[in-house]
Amino acid sequence: MPCSLGSIYVGKVNHVVKNINAAFLELAGGQRAFLSLDNRKAPRLLNRTYDGRLLAGDEVLVQVEKEAVKTKDPVVTAELSFSGRYAVLLPSFRPGRLVFSGKLESSRKKELKDWLERKDIQAVLERATVIIRTNASELAEAEPLALDILRLDALAAQILSVAGSRTCRSCLYRPDSAYLTEIRDTYHDQYEAILTDAPDLYEEVKQFLAQQCPGELHKLKLYQDSQVTLMNLYGLSAKLKEATETRVWLKSGGYLVIEPTEALTVIDVNTGKYSGKKAVRETFRLINLEAAAEIARQLRLRNLSGIILVDFINMEASEDKQELLQALSRELRQDPVKAVVVDMTPLGLVEITRKKIRRPLREQLGIE
């Protein structure tokens, strides 16, 4: 089974490469993994007491933070984390702290902090750092947040307690499936229903919602129309085809050409069939702004990550370039995965970086 994001293993250190400050590990099934040693936190060794060195043959507790992509091995970290709907817990060797998402308003942070002080999670903070997620902004009371933190603390304690008795390379923990974590992490008001035509999947989601999002159970529906399939009802086959094609048409008649490669993704913006009567400068400006919004959407839809280079239609005016970069940055801030506009190169190419987490959509669908 592939190493899924968030899985925790007892990794065996094959060799340490000092000049890149990293180690290569072996996980279950002979899967290789890359571990950066830049992290200042001491790794959890299971075969000996850590003395500041990681050696070949060591058994270390690691978690997958980036899935394998094509020829690249998965990336693991020695800093374990456990995510819930409202909080993230990081077990620590020393007392932790309470951290709030930067997207939460100051007044909301204070309110949540006051709530938690009344719930007394100090015992948890003595052994872990707790990060309060943006989703906590939707809460009307402290109970769901406190329960989320206590559940994560119990999960971490259970995994750490059995780690020492598990065999080398074994998997200690697999997180919920990606579709379940997507439901968990999405704001309640951003979806009206959860539909599936698979009874076993329906039961799995039902159980998950009952445990983690009981207030959303009423949104789950089992689709049972034998005349029209769920795929046909929503035209999912056509939408998947559109989401994997190289060319993406814009409403203005312009289009994008999206070309993922091993090293980076290149996106070209073209005027295409645009037939507006505006001046050339205004035409290019409008197409580029429309393209910026669509590019941000396509990055999320296709799960494109790493380095992305965008060749927008040439603009001469510096104010138009600045407006475009600001618009693109604004659109990328809506992405739940960290995505940043780096700059515009002297050749006019816009550089974007997006954090690599899961495999791109094409790869998940088995499309080469």
C-alpha positions as CSV (number, residue, x, y, z in Angstrom):
1,M,0.0,0.0,0.0
2,P,1.4,3.5,-0.9
3,C,2.6,5.7,1.9
4,S,-0.4,8.0,2.4
5,L,-0.1,11.5,3.7
6,G,0.0,11.6,7.5
7,S,0.8,7.9,8.0
8,I,3.3,7.1,10.8
9,Y,6.0,4.5,10.6
10,V,8.9,3.0,12.4
11,G,11.5,3.9,9.8
12,K,14.9,2.2,9.5
13,V,17.8,4.5,8.6
14,N,19.6,3.1,5.6
15,H,22.2,5.9,5.3
16,V,22.9,9.5,6.3
17,V,24.1,12.0,3.7
18,K,25.9,14.7,5.6
19,N,26.5,17.1,2.8
20,I,22.8,17.5,2.2
21,N,21.9,17.1,5.9
22,A,19.4,14.3,5.2
23,A,18.8,10.6,5.7
24,F,17.3,7.9,3.6
25,L,15.0,5.6,5.4
26,E,13.2,2.3,4.6
27,L,9.5,1.9,5.5
28,A,7.0,-0.9,5.2
29,G,7.2,-2.9,1.9
30,G,10.7,-1.7,1.2
31,Q,9.5,1.8,0.4
32,R,12.3,4.4,0.5
33,A,11.7,7.8,2.2
34,F,13.6,11.1,2.5
35,L,14.1,12.7,5.9
36,S,15.6,16.2,6.2
37,L,17.7,16.7,9.3
38,D,17.3,20.5,9.2
39,N,14.5,20.2,11.8
40,R,15.9,21.3,15.2
41,K,13.6,19.0,17.1
42,A,15.2,15.7,18.3
43,P,13.9,12.6,16.5
44,R,12.2,9.9,18.5
45,L,14.6,6.9,18.3
46,L,13.3,3.5,19.4
47,N,16.5,1.5,19.5
48,R,18.7,3.8,21.6
49,T,18.8,7.2,23.4
50,Y,19.3,10.1,21.0
51,D,22.8,11.7,21.4
52,G,22.5,14.4,18.7
53,R,23.4,12.0,15.9
54,L,21.3,9.9,13.5
55,L,23.1,6.8,12.4
56,A,22.6,4.0,9.9
57,G,20.5,1.3,11.5
58,D,18.6,3.6,13.8
59,E,14.9,3.1,14.2
60,V,13.1,6.4,14.1
61,L,9.4,7.4,14.4
62,V,8.4,9.4,11.3
63,Q,5.3,10.7,9.6
64,V,4.7,11.2,5.8
65,E,4.4,14.9,5.0
66,K,4.6,14.6,1.2
67,E,3.4,11.7,-0.8
68,A,5.6,10.0,-3.5
69,V,5.3,11.8,-6.8
70,K,6.4,9.9,-9.9
71,T,10.1,9.0,-9.4
72,K,10.4,11.0,-6.1
73,D,10.3,9.1,-2.8
74,P,7.9,10.3,-0.1
75,V,9.2,12.9,2.3
76,V,8.9,12.2,6.0
77,T,9.4,14.2,9.1
78,A,10.3,13.3,12.7
79,E,8.0,16.0,14.0
80,L,4.6,14.2,14.4
81,S,1.3,16.1,14.1
82,F,-2.3,15.1,14.5
83,S,-5.0,17.2,12.7
84,G,-8.6,17.5,13.8
85,R,-11.4,19.8,12.5
86,Y,-10.6,22.6,14.9
87,A,-7.0,21.9,16.1
88,V,-3.7,20.4,15.3
89,L,-1.6,18.7,18.0
90,L,2.2,18.4,18.0
91,P,3.5,16.0,20.7
92,S,6.6,17.4,22.4
93,F,9.4,16.3,24.7
94,R,8.9,19.5,26.6
95,P,5.9,21.7,27.5
96,G,4.2,23.1,24.5
97,R,2.2,26.2,23.8
98,L,-1.1,27.4,22.4
99,V,-0.9,28.9,18.9
100,F,-3.6,30.4,16.8
101,S,-4.0,30.5,13.0
102,G,-2.9,33.8,11.5
103,K,-6.2,34.0,9.6
104,L,-8.2,34.3,12.9
105,E,-9.1,37.8,14.0
106,S,-7.5,39.1,17.2
107,S,-10.9,39.4,19.0
108,R,-11.7,35.8,18.0
109,K,-8.3,34.5,19.2
110,K,-8.9,36.1,22.6
111,E,-12.4,34.6,22.8
112,L,-11.2,31.1,21.9
113,K,-8.3,31.4,24.4
114,D,-10.7,32.4,27.2
115,W,-13.0,29.4,26.3
116,L,-10.1,27.0,26.5
117,E,-8.9,28.4,29.8
118,R,-12.3,27.6,31.3
119,K,-12.1,24.1,29.8
120,D,-8.5,23.6,31.3
121,I,-6.4,22.0,28.6
122,Q,-3.2,22.8,30.6
123,A,-2.5,19.1,31.0
124,V,-2.4,18.7,27.2
125,L,-0.1,21.7,26.9
126,E,2.4,20.1,29.3
127,R,3.2,17.5,26.6
128,A,2.2,19.1,23.3
129,T,1.8,22.3,21.2
130,V,-1.8,22.9,20.1
131,I,-2.5,25.0,17.0
132,I,-6.1,26.3,16.8
133,R,-7.2,26.2,13.1
134,T,-9.2,28.8,11.2
135,N,-12.2,26.4,11.2
136,A,-12.6,27.3,14.9
137,S,-14.0,30.6,13.9
138,E,-17.3,29.0,13.1
139,L,-17.8,27.7,16.7
140,A,-20.5,29.2,19.0
141,E,-19.2,27.4,22.1
142,A,-16.0,25.8,23.5
143,E,-17.1,22.2,23.8
144,P,-16.4,21.0,20.2
145,L,-12.9,22.6,20.3
146,A,-12.0,21.1,23.7
147,L,-13.2,17.7,22.6
148,D,-11.2,17.9,19.4
149,I,-8.0,18.7,21.4
150,L,-8.6,15.9,23.9
151,R,-9.3,13.3,21.1
152,L,-6.1,14.2,19.4
153,D,-4.2,14.0,22.6
154,A,-5.6,10.6,23.3
155,L,-4.7,9.4,19.8
156,A,-1.1,10.7,20.1
157,A,-0.7,9.1,23.5
158,Q,-1.9,5.7,22.1
159,I,0.4,5.7,19.2
160,L,3.5,6.8,21.2
161,S,2.7,4.2,23.9
162,V,2.8,1.2,21.4
163,A,5.7,2.5,19.2
164,G,8.4,0.9,21.3
165,S,7.0,-2.6,20.9
166,R,6.3,-2.4,17.1
167,T,8.7,-4.0,14.6
168,C,11.0,-1.9,12.4
169,R,9.5,-0.5,9.2
170,S,5.9,-1.2,10.4
171,C,3.1,1.3,10.0
172,L,1.7,2.5,13.3
173,Y,-1.1,4.8,12.0
174,R,-3.0,5.6,8.8
175,P,-5.1,8.8,8.8
176,D,-8.6,9.0,7.5
177,S,-9.0,8.9,3.7
178,A,-8.5,12.1,1.7
179,Y,-12.2,12.5,1.0
180,L,-13.0,12.3,4.7
181,T,-10.3,14.9,5.7
182,E,-11.7,17.1,2.9
183,I,-15.1,17.0,4.5
184,R,-13.6,17.6,7.9
185,D,-11.6,20.6,6.8
186,T,-14.3,22.3,4.7
187,Y,-16.4,25.1,6.3
188,H,-19.9,23.9,7.1
189,D,-21.5,26.6,5.0
190,Q,-19.5,25.8,1.9
191,Y,-21.4,22.7,1.0
192,E,-25.1,21.8,1.1
193,A,-25.0,18.1,0.7
194,I,-22.7,15.0,0.6
195,L,-23.9,12.6,-2.0
196,T,-22.8,9.0,-2.8
197,D,-24.3,6.1,-4.6
198,A,-22.1,3.5,-2.8
199,P,-23.7,2.0,0.3
200,D,-20.4,1.0,1.9
201,L,-19.0,4.5,1.3
202,Y,-22.2,6.0,2.8
203,E,-21.8,4.0,6.0
204,E,-18.1,5.0,6.3
205,V,-18.9,8.7,5.9
206,K,-21.9,8.4,8.2
207,Q,-19.7,6.9,11.0
208,F,-17.0,9.6,10.4
209,L,-19.5,12.5,10.6
210,A,-21.1,11.0,13.8
211,Q,-17.7,11.1,15.4
212,Q,-16.2,14.3,14.1
213,C,-19.0,16.5,12.6
214,P,-22.3,15.3,14.1
215,G,-24.0,18.6,13.1
216,E,-23.4,17.7,9.4
217,L,-25.0,14.3,9.4
218,H,-28.2,15.6,7.9
219,K,-26.3,16.6,4.8
220,L,-25.3,13.0,3.9
221,K,-27.5,11.4,1.3
222,L,-27.4,8.0,-0.3
223,Y,-28.3,8.4,-4.0
224,Q,-30.5,5.5,-5.2
225,D,-32.0,6.5,-8.6
226,S,-31.6,3.5,-10.9
227,Q,-32.6,5.5,-14.0
228,V,-29.8,8.1,-13.9
229,T,-26.4,7.5,-12.4
230,L,-24.8,10.0,-10.1
231,M,-22.0,10.4,-12.6
232,N,-24.4,11.3,-15.3
233,L,-26.6,13.5,-13.1
234,Y,-23.7,15.9,-12.5
235,G,-21.8,15.3,-15.7
236,L,-18.8,14.2,-13.7
237,S,-17.1,12.3,-16.5
238,A,-17.0,15.5,-18.7
239,K,-15.8,17.6,-15.7
240,L,-13.0,15.1,-15.0
241,K,-12.0,15.2,-18.7
242,E,-11.9,19.0,-18.6
243,A,-9.8,19.0,-15.4
244,T,-7.1,16.9,-17.1
245,E,-7.0,18.5,-20.5
246,T,-4.1,20.7,-21.5
247,R,-6.2,23.6,-22.8
248,V,-8.6,25.5,-20.5
249,W,-11.0,28.1,-22.2
250,L,-11.8,31.4,-20.5
251,K,-15.2,33.1,-20.8
252,S,-13.7,35.9,-22.7
253,G,-12.5,33.6,-25.4
254,G,-8.9,33.5,-24.3
255,Y,-7.4,30.2,-23.0
256,L,-4.7,28.7,-20.8
257,V,-2.3,25.9,-21.8
258,I,-1.2,23.9,-18.8
259,E,1.9,21.8,-19.2
260,P,3.1,19.9,-16.0
261,T,6.7,18.5,-16.2
262,E,8.9,16.6,-13.8
263,A,10.6,19.8,-12.6
264,L,7.8,22.4,-12.8
265,T,4.5,23.4,-14.3
266,V,4.3,25.9,-17.2
267,I,1.0,27.8,-17.9
268,D,0.7,30.0,-21.0
269,V,-2.1,32.6,-21.3
270,N,-3.4,33.3,-24.9
271,T,-5.9,35.7,-26.3
272,G,-7.6,33.0,-28.4
273,K,-11.0,33.9,-29.7
274,Y,-11.3,37.1,-27.7
275,S,-13.4,39.5,-29.8
276,G,-13.8,42.5,-27.6
277,K,-13.6,46.0,-29.0
278,K,-11.5,47.6,-26.3
279,A,-8.0,49.0,-26.8
280,V,-5.1,46.5,-26.9
281,R,-3.8,47.4,-23.4
282,E,-7.3,47.1,-21.8
283,T,-7.9,43.8,-23.7
284,F,-4.7,42.3,-22.4
285,R,-5.4,43.5,-18.9
286,L,-8.8,42.0,-18.7
287,I,-7.8,38.6,-20.1
288,N,-4.8,38.5,-17.7
289,L,-7.1,39.3,-14.7
290,E,-9.6,36.6,-15.8
291,A,-6.7,34.2,-16.3
292,A,-5.3,34.9,-12.8
293,A,-8.6,33.8,-11.2
294,E,-8.8,30.7,-13.4
295,I,-5.2,29.7,-12.7
296,A,-5.7,29.8,-9.0
297,R,-8.8,27.6,-9.4
298,Q,-6.9,25.1,-11.7
299,L,-4.1,24.8,-9.2
300,R,-6.6,23.6,-6.6
301,L,-8.6,21.5,-9.0
302,R,-5.6,19.7,-10.5
303,N,-3.6,19.8,-7.3
304,L,-0.6,21.2,-9.1
305,S,2.3,22.1,-6.8
306,G,6.0,22.9,-6.6
307,I,7.2,25.6,-9.0
308,I,4.7,27.1,-11.4
309,L,5.7,29.5,-14.1
310,V,3.0,31.6,-15.8
311,D,3.5,33.4,-19.1
312,F,0.8,36.0,-19.1
313,I,0.0,38.1,-22.1
314,N,2.7,40.9,-22.4
315,M,1.9,44.1,-20.5
316,E,4.0,47.3,-20.8
317,A,2.5,49.4,-18.0
318,S,4.0,48.8,-14.6
319,E,0.6,49.6,-12.9
320,D,-1.0,46.8,-14.9
321,K,1.7,44.4,-13.9
322,Q,1.3,45.4,-10.2
323,E,-2.5,45.0,-10.4
324,L,-2.1,41.5,-11.9
325,L,0.3,40.3,-9.2
326,Q,-2.0,41.7,-6.5
327,A,-5.1,40.0,-8.1
328,L,-3.2,36.7,-8.4
329,S,-2.0,36.9,-4.8
330,R,-5.6,37.6,-3.6
331,E,-6.9,34.6,-5.5
332,L,-4.2,32.3,-4.1
333,R,-5.0,33.2,-0.6
334,Q,-8.3,31.3,-1.0
335,D,-6.2,28.1,-1.4
336,P,-6.2,25.8,1.7
337,V,-2.7,24.7,0.5
338,K,0.0,27.3,0.9
339,A,0.5,29.1,-2.5
340,V,2.6,32.2,-3.0
341,V,3.3,34.6,-5.8
342,V,7.1,34.9,-5.7
343,D,7.7,37.6,-8.3
344,M,7.7,38.5,-12.0
345,T,11.0,37.7,-13.8
346,P,12.8,40.2,-16.2
347,L,11.3,38.1,-19.0
348,G,7.8,38.7,-17.7
349,L,7.2,35.2,-16.3
350,V,5.3,35.1,-13.0
351,E,6.7,32.6,-10.5
352,I,4.3,30.8,-8.1
353,T,5.2,28.2,-5.5
354,R,2.5,25.8,-4.1
355,K,3.3,23.4,-1.3
356,K,3.5,19.8,-2.4
357,I,1.3,17.5,-0.3
358,R,-0.7,15.0,-2.4
359,R,-0.2,13.7,-5.9
360,P,-1.6,15.7,-8.9
361,L,-5.1,14.8,-10.1
362,R,-3.8,13.3,-13.4
363,E,-1.6,11.0,-11.4
364,Q,-4.4,10.0,-9.0
365,L,-6.5,9.1,-12.0
366,G,-3.7,7.1,-13.6
367,I,-3.3,9.5,-16.5
368,E,0.4,9.8,-17.7
